[in-house]
C-alpha cells in the first residue's frame, strides 16, 4: 500500500511539473525517444531561423541594388537626352561646354551609385564586398572589384549571389586582350592534382587502381595523393616490390604526362572502381617492356605556375610595353619566376591593367580596368615576350573590326563610276603611298579582315609597283604597337595619302608623312572599356571639344549601357524573387517543424487536468484504504 501511495504521489509530482512548465518532456529521462527527436528539431529550427535572417538580409541587399540600378538607368537616360539635344544646328560651342559640366556631374553621381553600400557591403564589388569598386585613377575610373558576387547560406540547392559585379552592371572592364595561344604549362612533381584537367577532361578522381606487373596484381591506393609527384612515388614504390628496376615520373619530352620506364616485364594498369583514377591519370593501358608514356593530363595555369614551365616562352622573360590613360611603362619581367610575379609586377604599375588567368586555365589575359583609358600591350625594341605570352594587343590576327574602339576601318568597296554606271576598281582604292625615291602605288583593302591581311595587301601593292622587299616593307612596329612602313629608298619623305574619300589610312593610323626611314603609325587597336563611365567621359570630352561626330558616337554608345543596366536589373529581380520564394518555403517548413515539436514536447492541458484529477482520487482512495487496513488486528480476523 505504501509503495502504491508513493508511486501515485510521484506521478502527481511529475504531472504538476508538466503543468507548471507546460511541457510533457522536461528532461531526457521523461521520454528518451521524444527528447532525441526534440533535440533534432531544435537544431533544424535554429538553422532555419538563421536562414530566415540570411534571406531577410539578402532581400534587403538585392532591393538596395535594384534601387541603385534604377537610379543609374535614370541618370543615363538623362545623359542620352542631353547628348541628343546637342546634335545638330541648335547648339553652339558655349551651349555644349555648359552641358559638358552637367555630364561631368552625372559622371560623379554615377561613381557614387557604383560605390553604394548596404550595411558595409559594396553592392557592385562582386565577391570583394569590402573593397570600394570604383575610384579615380589617372583622371579615369578604375574598377577594383573581383568575382561575380557574394553568396550566403539561404537554403537553396544552388547558391545565388546577393551582390552584383560592376562588370555586369556597368561594363567596368575590357575583354579583348585574351591570350592568343595555349601556354600549355609543363608539370612538376609539385603540381597539384586539383590543377590538372585530366586525360578525360574531368579532373582527377582519386581512388584505388590495379597494377598487373608481369601477371602479379598489386592494388595501389592513391586516395591520399595531393601532387603528381605523390602519384609517381606511390606507383613506383608498389611496382618496385615486384620489378625493382621500374621508374615512374613525368615525361621529359612533353612535360604533361606520366612515364613508366625501366620495366623488365609488361605492366597493365586498370581501374578497380569509381572514380576512374587510372583513366583520369591517362595510364589505364599496358606498358610493354622498357615502358612508355600515358595521356596528356592538360595542366592548368595557376598563380604558382613557373614561367619556365610555360611552353614556347623564352626565359628569362624580356621587357613589354604597357600603355593606358596616356601613360607608357616599359616593364622588365626578367625577374618573374611564376605567374603571380607577372600579376604583381603589372598591378604595381598602377595604370589600371590587370593580369588574369583565363577560365580554361590555359592562357593569360591582360584586362583594362580603367574606364576612359586606352590600353595596349606591345614589344620593346623588337622583343618577343608579349607575343610569346600571347598578350600583344596588336598582332597579325587582330581583326580590323576591333580598331577604333570597335568602329573598325572604313574601306571603300563596290564603288560605281558615275559616268559609266559600272563598278570601277579605281574608285575602290583606299590610299596612296609615295616612297622617298618617288615610286608611288595605290592600295585597295577590299576583303581584308585582319591586320596581317592589311600588311599583305600593302606589300603586294608595293611589289606590283616594282618595289623590292629590301627597299620597302609594311610590318608591325618593333616597339609598342602600330603599323610600321620602312622605306629604304633615297629621297625626301614617305607619304600616305587618302584616295576616293576613304578613311582607311586614317583609321589604320598611317595617314601622313615622315622624312625618316620609318613611318610608324598610331596604335588604333587599343583596348577600351565599354562601360557607362567610359561613354559618359567620351560624351563630356566631345561636348567640351565641340565635336559633333564624337557627341553622336558617345550618345549612341549609351544605348548599350542602358541595355546592360536593364539586364542587370532583370537579373537582380529574378534573384529577389527566388529569395522571396525561399522565405515563404522556409516559413512554411518552420511552421510544420514547430508544430511537430509541439506535438512531441508540449503538454495537452485538458488531458493532463483529467489525469491530475484521477491521480488525486487514486491517492485519496489509497490513503483511505491504508488507514482502514492499519486499524485492523488479529482479533478482527478471528471474529
Secondary structure, DSSP 8 states (H G I E B T S, - for coil): -HHHHHHHHHHHHHHHHHHHHTBS-SSGGG-HHHHHHHHHHHHHHHHHHHHHHHHHHHHHHHHHHHHHHHHHHHHHHHHHHHHHHTSSTT--HHHHHHHHHHHHHHHHHHHHHHT-EETTEETTBBT-TTS-SEEEETTEEEE--BSS--B---S-SS--BSS-BHHHHH--S----B-SS-------TT-BGGGB--TTSS-----EEEEEETTEEEEEE-TT--BHHHHHHHHHHHHHTT-TT-EEEE-TTTSSSEEEE--SS-EEEEE-SSS-HHHHTT--SEE-TTEEE-----B---TT-BGGGSTT--SS--EEEEEETTEEEEEE-TT--BHHHHHHHHHHT-SSEEEEE-TTSSSEEEEE-EET-EEEEEESTT--HHHHTT--SS-TT-BGGGHHHHT------S-B-TTT-SB-GGGG--EEEE-TTS-EEEE--TT--BHHHHHHHHHHHHHHTT--TTTEEEEE-SSBSSEEEEE-SSSS-EEEEE-TT--HHHHHT--EEESSSEEE------EE--SHHHHHHHHHHHHHTT-HHHHHHHHHHHHHHHHHHHHHHHHHHHHHHHHHHHHHHHHHHHHHHHHHHHHHHB--HHHHHHHHHHHHHHHHHHHHHHHHHHH--HHHHH-
